[in-house]
């Protein structure tokens, strides 16, 4: 793994991924609209990072119109999104011989 002044490439990629828009999660319309309305109400940015932090700090069901089904969908999408980011890092490491 590449180190940049003490910060690993993995950390940098995940930090950058947190700033991606929620559209990158490829959610259903109901899930997307609930998150979009929540972030507009909070006057925040529609980022994956904001959704992730909300999920671990307060829980997604604290957002209006999010119940068990939509919460599970969003959590699954977050899990898959970050797993894909990490797998890309691993593939890049193997390609450049740093695995």
DSSP file (Angstrom, degrees, kcal/mol; ACC not computed):
  #  RESIDUE AA STRUCTURE BP1 BP2  ACC     N-H-->O    O-->H-N    N-H-->O    O-->H-N    TCO  KAPPA ALPHA  PHI   PSI    X-CA   Y-CA   Z-CA
    1    1 A X              0   0    0      0, 0.0     2,-0.3     0, 0.0    89,-0.0   0.000 360.0 360.0 360.0 139.0    0.0    0.0    0.0
    2    2 A X        -     0   0    0      2,-0.0     7,-2.0     1,-0.0     2,-0.5  -0.560 360.0-151.9 -79.5 136.6    1.3    3.5   -0.9
    3    3 A X  E     -A    8   0A   0     -2,-0.3     2,-0.6     5,-0.2     5,-0.2  -0.935   7.4-167.8-109.4 131.4    1.9    5.9    1.9
    4    4 A X  E >  S-A    7   0A   0      3,-3.1     3,-1.7    -2,-0.5    -2,-0.0  -0.917  77.6 -36.5-120.3 102.7    1.7    9.6    1.4
    5    5 A X  T 3  S-     0   0    0     -2,-0.6    -1,-0.1     1,-0.3     3,-0.1   0.903 126.0 -42.2  47.1  49.7    3.2   11.5    4.3
    6    6 A X  T 3  S+     0   0    0      1,-0.2     2,-0.5     0, 0.0    -1,-0.3   0.413 118.7 109.9  84.3  -2.0    1.9    8.9    6.7
    7    7 A X  E <   -A    4   0A   0     -3,-1.7    -3,-3.1     4,-0.0    -1,-0.2  -0.929  64.5-132.4-110.0 125.3   -1.6    8.6    5.1
    8    8 A X  E  >  -A    3   0A   0     -2,-0.5     4,-2.0    -5,-0.2    -5,-0.2  -0.316  17.7-119.1 -73.9 157.6   -2.3    5.3    3.2
    9    9 A X  H  > S+     0   0    0     -7,-2.0     4,-2.7     1,-0.2     5,-0.2   0.879 115.3  58.8 -60.4 -38.2   -3.7    5.2   -0.3
   10   10 A X  H  > S+     0   0    0     -8,-0.2     4,-2.4     1,-0.2    -1,-0.2   0.917 106.0  47.4 -57.3 -46.2   -6.7    3.3    1.2
   11   11 A X  H  > S+     0   0    0      1,-0.2     4,-2.4     2,-0.2    -1,-0.2   0.910 112.5  49.3 -63.4 -42.8   -7.5    6.2    3.6
   12   12 A X  H  X S+     0   0    0     -4,-2.0     4,-2.3     2,-0.2    -2,-0.2   0.914 111.8  47.9 -63.7 -43.5   -7.2    8.8    0.8
   13   13 A X  H  X S+     0   0    0     -4,-2.7     4,-2.3     2,-0.2    -2,-0.2   0.924 113.6  46.8 -64.8 -44.4   -9.5    6.8   -1.5
   14   14 A X  H  X S+     0   0    0     -4,-2.4     4,-1.5    -5,-0.2    -1,-0.2   0.891 111.8  51.1 -66.1 -38.3  -12.1    6.3    1.2
   15   15 A X  H  < S+     0   0    0     -4,-2.4     4,-0.5    -5,-0.2    -1,-0.2   0.911 112.2  46.5 -64.0 -41.4  -12.0    9.9    2.2
   16   16 A X  H >< S+     0   0    0     -4,-2.3     3,-1.2     1,-0.2    -2,-0.2   0.881 108.3  56.6 -67.3 -37.6  -12.5   11.0   -1.4
   17   17 A X  H >< S+     0   0    0     -4,-2.3     3,-1.5     1,-0.3    31,-0.3   0.817  96.2  64.7 -63.6 -31.0  -15.3    8.5   -1.8
   18   18 A X  T 3< S+     0   0    0     -4,-1.5    31,-3.1     1,-0.3    32,-0.4   0.747  98.2  56.0 -64.8 -22.7  -17.2   10.1    1.1
   19   19 A X  T <  S+     0   0    0     -3,-1.2    -1,-0.3    -4,-0.5    -2,-0.2   0.456  82.7 110.4 -89.8  -1.1  -17.5   13.3   -1.0
   20   20 A X  S <  S-     0   0    0     -3,-1.5    28,-2.6    -4,-0.2    29,-0.3  -0.395  78.1 -98.8 -71.7 152.8  -19.2   11.6   -3.9
   21   21 A X  B >   -B   47   0B   0     26,-0.2     3,-1.8     1,-0.1    26,-0.3  -0.304  27.9-113.5 -70.9 156.1  -22.9   12.4   -4.5
   22   22 A X  G >  S+     0   0    0     24,-1.4     3,-1.9     1,-0.3     5,-0.3   0.694 109.7  78.1 -64.9 -17.3  -25.6   10.0   -3.3
   23   23 A X  G >  S+     0   0    0     23,-0.3     3,-1.6     1,-0.3    -1,-0.3   0.811  81.0  68.8 -58.9 -28.3  -26.5    9.3   -6.9
   24   24 A X  G <  S+     0   0    0     -3,-1.8    -1,-0.3     1,-0.3    -2,-0.2   0.634  87.6  65.9 -67.1 -13.1  -23.4    7.0   -6.9
   25   25 A X  G <  S-     0   0    0     -3,-1.9    -1,-0.3    -4,-0.2    -2,-0.2   0.654  96.7-140.5 -81.9 -15.3  -25.3    4.6   -4.5
   26   26 A X    <   +     0   0    0     -3,-1.6    -3,-0.1    -4,-0.3    -2,-0.1   0.950  35.9 176.6  54.5  56.5  -27.8    3.8   -7.2
   27   27 A X        -     0   0    0     -5,-0.3    -1,-0.1     1,-0.2    47,-0.0  -0.369  34.7 -93.3 -85.9 164.7  -30.8    3.8   -4.8
   28   28 A X     >  -     0   0    0     -2,-0.1     4,-2.7     1,-0.1     5,-0.2  -0.300  43.8-103.7 -67.3 164.5  -34.5    3.3   -5.5
   29   29 A X  H  > S+     0   0    0      1,-0.2     4,-2.9     2,-0.2     5,-0.2   0.899 120.6  52.3 -59.6 -42.3  -36.5    6.5   -6.1
   30   30 A X  H  > S+     0   0    0      2,-0.2     4,-2.0     1,-0.2    -1,-0.2   0.923 113.1  43.3 -62.2 -45.3  -38.0    6.3   -2.6
   31   31 A X  H  > S+     0   0    0      2,-0.2     4,-2.1     1,-0.2     5,-0.2   0.930 115.5  48.6 -67.0 -45.7  -34.7    6.0   -0.8
   32   32 A X  H  X S+     0   0    0     -4,-2.7     4,-2.9     1,-0.2    -2,-0.2   0.937 111.8  49.1 -59.7 -47.7  -33.0    8.7   -3.0
   33   33 A X  H  X S+     0   0    0     -4,-2.9     4,-2.7    -5,-0.2     5,-0.2   0.882 109.1  52.3 -62.7 -38.8  -35.9   11.1   -2.4
   34   34 A X  H  X S+     0   0    0     -4,-2.0     4,-2.0    -5,-0.2    -1,-0.2   0.931 114.6  42.1 -63.0 -44.9  -35.9   10.6    1.3
   35   35 A X  H  X S+     0   0    0     -4,-2.1     4,-2.6     2,-0.2     5,-0.2   0.896 113.9  52.3 -67.5 -40.0  -32.2   11.3    1.5
   36   36 A X  H  X S+     0   0    0     -4,-2.9     4,-2.1    -5,-0.2    -2,-0.2   0.927 111.4  45.7 -62.8 -45.9  -32.4   14.2   -0.9
   37   37 A X  H  X S+     0   0    0     -4,-2.7     4,-2.5     2,-0.2    -1,-0.2   0.905 112.4  52.2 -63.6 -41.1  -35.2   15.9    1.1
   38   38 A X  H  X S+     0   0    0     -4,-2.0     4,-2.2    -5,-0.2    -2,-0.2   0.931 111.8  44.8 -61.2 -46.1  -33.3   15.3    4.4
   39   39 A X  H  <>S+     0   0    0     -4,-2.6     5,-2.8     1,-0.2     4,-0.4   0.842 112.9  50.5 -72.1 -31.0  -30.2   16.9    3.1
   40   40 A X  H ><5S+     0   0    0     -4,-2.1     3,-0.6    -5,-0.2    -1,-0.2   0.900 110.8  50.1 -68.8 -39.5  -32.0   19.9    1.5
   41   41 A X  H 3<5S+     0   0    0     -4,-2.5    -2,-0.2     1,-0.2    -1,-0.2   0.893 114.2  44.3 -63.2 -40.6  -33.8   20.4    4.8
   42   42 A X  T 3<5S-     0   0    0     -4,-2.2    -1,-0.2    -5,-0.2    -2,-0.2   0.519 108.9-128.2 -80.2  -5.3  -30.5   20.3    6.7
   43   43 A X  T < 5 +     0   0    0     -3,-0.6    -3,-0.2    -4,-0.4     2,-0.2   0.864  64.8 135.8  56.0  37.8  -29.0   22.6    4.0
   44   44 A X      < -     0   0    0     -5,-2.8     2,-0.3    -6,-0.2    -1,-0.2  -0.449  60.9 -87.0-104.6-179.2  -26.2   20.0    3.7
   45   45 A X        -     0   0    0     -2,-0.2     2,-1.9    -3,-0.1     5,-0.1  -0.655  32.8-120.3 -89.2 146.6  -24.5   18.4    0.8
   46   46 A X        +     0   0    0     -2,-0.3   -24,-1.4     4,-0.1     2,-0.3  -0.538  62.3 144.8 -82.7  72.0  -25.8   15.3   -0.9
   47   47 A X  B  >  -B   21   0B   0     -2,-1.9     4,-1.6   -26,-0.3   -26,-0.2  -0.800  62.0-127.2-114.9 155.4  -22.8   13.2   -0.2
   48   48 A X  H  > S+     0   0    0    -28,-2.6     4,-2.7    -2,-0.3     5,-0.2   0.866 111.3  59.1 -63.4 -36.3  -22.2    9.6    0.7
   49   49 A X  H  > S+     0   0    0    -31,-3.1     4,-2.8   -29,-0.3     5,-0.2   0.901 102.8  50.8 -60.3 -42.7  -20.2   10.7    3.7
   50   50 A X  H  > S+     0   0    0    -32,-0.4     4,-2.1     2,-0.2    -1,-0.2   0.901 112.5  46.9 -62.8 -40.5  -23.1   12.7    5.1
   51   51 A X  H  X S+     0   0    0     -4,-1.6     4,-2.3     2,-0.2    -2,-0.2   0.922 112.4  49.9 -66.7 -44.2  -25.4    9.6    4.8
   52   52 A X  H  X S+     0   0    0     -4,-2.7     4,-2.0     1,-0.2     5,-0.2   0.933 111.8  47.5 -60.3 -47.4  -22.8    7.3    6.3
   53   53 A X  H  X S+     0   0    0     -4,-2.8     4,-2.3     1,-0.2     5,-0.3   0.887 111.1  51.6 -63.4 -38.6  -22.2    9.6    9.3
   54   54 A X  H  X>S+     0   0    0     -4,-2.1     5,-2.4    -5,-0.2     4,-1.9   0.907 108.5  52.6 -62.1 -41.1  -26.0    9.9    9.8
   55   55 A X  H  <5S+     0   0    0     -4,-2.3     5,-0.2     1,-0.2    -2,-0.2   0.880 116.4  37.2 -65.5 -37.8  -26.3    6.1    9.7
   56   56 A X  H  <5S+     0   0    0     -4,-2.0    -1,-0.2    -5,-0.1    -2,-0.2   0.778 123.5  40.4 -87.1 -24.7  -23.7    5.6   12.4
   57   57 A X  H  <5S-     0   0    0     -4,-2.3    -3,-0.2    -5,-0.2    -2,-0.2   0.931 138.0  -2.1 -87.4 -50.9  -24.5    8.6   14.6
   58   58 A X  T  <5S-     0   0    0     -4,-1.9    -3,-0.2    -5,-0.3    -4,-0.1   0.601  99.9-110.3-118.4 -19.3  -28.3    8.8   14.7
   59   59 A X    > < -     0   0    0     -5,-2.4     3,-1.2    -6,-0.2    -4,-0.1   0.186  22.4-101.9  91.6 143.5  -29.5    6.1   12.5
   60   60 A X  G >  S+     0   0    0      1,-0.2     3,-2.1    -5,-0.2     6,-0.1   0.762 113.2  71.4 -71.9 -24.6  -31.2    6.4    9.1
   61   61 A X  G 3  S+     0   0    0      1,-0.3    -1,-0.2    -6,-0.1     5,-0.2   0.612  82.2  73.2 -70.8  -7.6  -34.7    5.8   10.5
   62   62 A X  G <  S+     0   0    0     -3,-1.2     2,-0.4    -8,-0.1    -1,-0.3   0.571  81.9  89.3 -77.0  -7.3  -34.5    9.3   12.2
   63   63 A X  S X  S-     0   0    0     -3,-2.1     3,-1.7     3,-0.1   -28,-0.1  -0.759  94.6-102.0 -90.3 134.5  -35.0   10.6    8.7
   64   64 A X  T 3  S+     0   0    0     -2,-0.4   -26,-0.1     1,-0.2     3,-0.1  -0.250 103.7  15.8 -55.6 138.4  -38.6   11.2    7.6
   65   65 A X  T 3  S+     0   0    0      1,-0.2     2,-0.6    -4,-0.1    -1,-0.2   0.566  94.7 119.3  71.9  13.1  -40.0    8.5    5.3
   66   66 A X    <   +     0   0    0     -3,-1.7    -1,-0.2    -5,-0.2     2,-0.1  -0.933  34.0 161.4-110.9 115.7  -37.2    6.0    6.0
   67   67 A X     >  -     0   0    0     -2,-0.6     4,-2.6    -3,-0.1     5,-0.2  -0.325  57.6 -67.9-111.1-163.1  -38.4    2.8    7.6
   68   68 A X  H  > S+     0   0    0      1,-0.2     4,-2.4     2,-0.2     5,-0.2   0.902 128.4  49.0 -58.4 -45.8  -36.9   -0.7    7.9
   69   69 A X  H  > S+     0   0    0      2,-0.2     4,-2.0     1,-0.2    -1,-0.2   0.933 115.7  41.1 -64.9 -47.8  -36.9   -1.5    4.2
   70   70 A X  H  > S+     0   0    0      2,-0.2     4,-2.6     1,-0.2     5,-0.2   0.880 113.2  54.8 -69.8 -37.0  -35.3    1.7    3.0
   71   71 A X  H  X S+     0   0    0     -4,-2.6     4,-2.6     1,-0.2     5,-0.2   0.938 109.5  47.4 -59.5 -45.8  -32.9    1.7    5.8
   72   72 A X  H  X S+     0   0    0     -4,-2.4     4,-2.3    -5,-0.2    -2,-0.2   0.895 111.4  51.6 -62.5 -40.3  -31.7   -1.8    4.8
   73   73 A X  H  X S+     0   0    0     -4,-2.0     4,-2.4     2,-0.2    -2,-0.2   0.929 112.2  44.9 -62.2 -45.9  -31.5   -0.7    1.2
   74   74 A X  H  X S+     0   0    0     -4,-2.6     4,-2.6     2,-0.2    -2,-0.2   0.915 113.3  49.8 -67.0 -43.0  -29.3    2.3    2.0
   75   75 A X  H  X S+     0   0    0     -4,-2.6     4,-2.3    -5,-0.2    -1,-0.2   0.895 111.9  48.8 -63.5 -38.9  -27.1    0.4    4.4
   76   76 A X  H  X S+     0   0    0     -4,-2.3     4,-2.6    -5,-0.2     5,-0.2   0.913 111.0  50.4 -65.0 -42.5  -26.6   -2.4    1.8
   77   77 A X  H  X S+     0   0    0     -4,-2.4     4,-2.5     2,-0.2    -2,-0.2   0.900 110.9  48.9 -63.3 -40.8  -25.8    0.2   -0.9
   78   78 A X  H  X S+     0   0    0     -4,-2.6     4,-2.6     2,-0.2     5,-0.3   0.928 111.3  49.9 -63.1 -45.1  -23.2    1.9    1.4
   79   79 A X  H  X S+     0   0    0     -4,-2.3     4,-2.1     1,-0.2    -2,-0.2   0.929 114.2  44.1 -59.5 -47.0  -21.6   -1.5    2.2
   80   80 A X  H  X S+     0   0    0     -4,-2.6     4,-2.4     2,-0.2    -1,-0.2   0.892 112.0  53.6 -66.2 -39.8  -21.4   -2.4   -1.5
   81   81 A X  H  X S+     0   0    0     -4,-2.5     4,-1.9    -5,-0.2    -2,-0.2   0.944 113.0  41.4 -61.2 -49.5  -20.1    1.1   -2.4
   82   82 A X  H  X S+     0   0    0     -4,-2.6     4,-2.3     1,-0.2    -1,-0.2   0.855 112.7  54.8 -70.4 -33.4  -17.2    1.0    0.1
   83   83 A X  H  X S+     0   0    0     -4,-2.1     4,-2.4    -5,-0.3    -1,-0.2   0.901 108.4  49.8 -63.3 -40.2  -16.4   -2.6   -0.7
   84   84 A X  H  X S+     0   0    0     -4,-2.4     4,-2.0     2,-0.2    -2,-0.2   0.898 109.3  51.3 -65.0 -40.0  -16.1   -1.7   -4.4
   85   85 A X  H  X S+     0   0    0     -4,-1.9     4,-1.6     1,-0.2    -2,-0.2   0.931 112.5  46.0 -61.3 -45.0  -13.8    1.2   -3.5
   86   86 A X  H  X S+     0   0    0     -4,-2.3     4,-2.2     1,-0.2    -2,-0.2   0.871 109.9  53.4 -67.9 -36.6  -11.6   -1.1   -1.4
   87   87 A X  H  X S+     0   0    0     -4,-2.4     4,-2.5     1,-0.2    -1,-0.2   0.876 106.6  53.2 -67.4 -35.0  -11.5   -3.8   -4.1
   88   88 A X  H  X S+     0   0    0     -4,-2.0     4,-2.4     2,-0.2    -1,-0.2   0.894 108.3  50.4 -63.9 -38.6  -10.3   -1.2   -6.7
   89   89 A X  H  X S+     0   0    0     -4,-1.6     4,-2.4     2,-0.2    -2,-0.2   0.927 110.9  49.0 -63.5 -44.4   -7.5   -0.3   -4.3
   90   90 A X  H  X S+     0   0    0     -4,-2.2     4,-2.1     1,-0.2    -2,-0.2   0.899 111.3  49.3 -63.3 -41.1   -6.5   -3.9   -4.0
   91   91 A X  H  X S+     0   0    0     -4,-2.5     4,-2.2     2,-0.2    -1,-0.2   0.909 111.3  49.3 -65.0 -41.5   -6.6   -4.4   -7.7
   92   92 A X  H  X S+     0   0    0     -4,-2.4     4,-2.0     1,-0.2     6,-0.2   0.889 109.7  52.2 -63.8 -38.7   -4.4   -1.3   -8.3
   93   93 A X  H  <>S+     0   0    0     -4,-2.4     5,-2.3     1,-0.2     6,-0.9   0.896 110.3  48.0 -64.4 -40.1   -2.0   -2.6   -5.6
   94   94 A X  H ><5S+     0   0    0     -4,-2.1     3,-0.8     4,-0.2    -1,-0.2   0.888 109.8  53.6 -67.1 -38.3   -1.7   -5.9   -7.4
   95   95 A X  H 3<5S+     0   0    0     -4,-2.2    -2,-0.2     1,-0.2    -1,-0.2   0.868 113.5  41.0 -64.8 -36.8   -1.2   -4.2  -10.8
   96   96 A X  T 3<5S-     0   0    0     -4,-2.0    -1,-0.2    -5,-0.1    -2,-0.2   0.375 115.5-112.4 -96.7   7.5    1.7   -2.1   -9.5
   97   97 A X  T < 5S+     0   0    0     -3,-0.8    -3,-0.2    -4,-0.4    -4,-0.1   0.648  86.0 114.3  79.8  15.4    3.3   -4.9   -7.5
   98   98 A X      <       0   0    0     -5,-2.3    -4,-0.2    -6,-0.2    -5,-0.1   0.329 360.0 360.0 -99.7   7.9    2.6   -3.4   -4.0
   99   99 A X              0   0    0     -6,-0.9    -1,-0.2    -7,-0.1    -5,-0.1   0.497 360.0 360.0 -69.7 360.0    0.2   -6.1   -2.9
